Amino acid sequence: MSIEIDGLNSNRSPGADPSQGSSQAEGAGSQSPQPANPASADTVQLTDAAQQLARLESQIREQPVVDTQRVEQVRQAVNDGTYQVDARGVAQKLMQFEAYLPNA
């Protein structure tokens, strides 16, 4: 039983030996396609929304990855012993996180 897929081996007749190529395919492959108008250039126009997204992306890239001022505040509070952990808030966030994990 054979399965026919459109466009696959379309240049061979049924029962043809796959090791022997078609002279038609070999001749067609030797020519390279010529562009219709070599002087034309591709152009891209961005919408206002796309331009705004590009500007926002560049602004985000300029932001530091770590808020060093906030890190220093927490470090100082830990060293002073004044850092307070909201155990209920941490537990709620852990439960929310676990809700997104797949059941194993």
C-alpha positions, 0 to 999 in steps of 0.5 A: 500500500502506498501513500501519496503526498501532494507535491512529493516526488511529483516529477516521478511516474508511479513505479519509477526507480527512486535511485534514478532521477528525472532528466526534467528535474535535473535540467530545471535545477540548473537554472537559477530564478531571476528576480522580476525587478532587481531594482526594487527593494523590500520595505517594512512599515510599522504601526504606531503600536509597534513603534511604541512597543519598540520604544518601551522595549528599549527603555526596559533594556536600559533599566538595571536588572537588580534594584541595588538600592532596594537590595541594600535596604533589605541587607541593612534591615537584616543586619540590624535585625529589623527585617520582618517576614510576613509569614502569611504573605509568603505562604499565600504566594507559595500556594499560588505558585504551586497552583501553577505547577503540573500535578506529578 
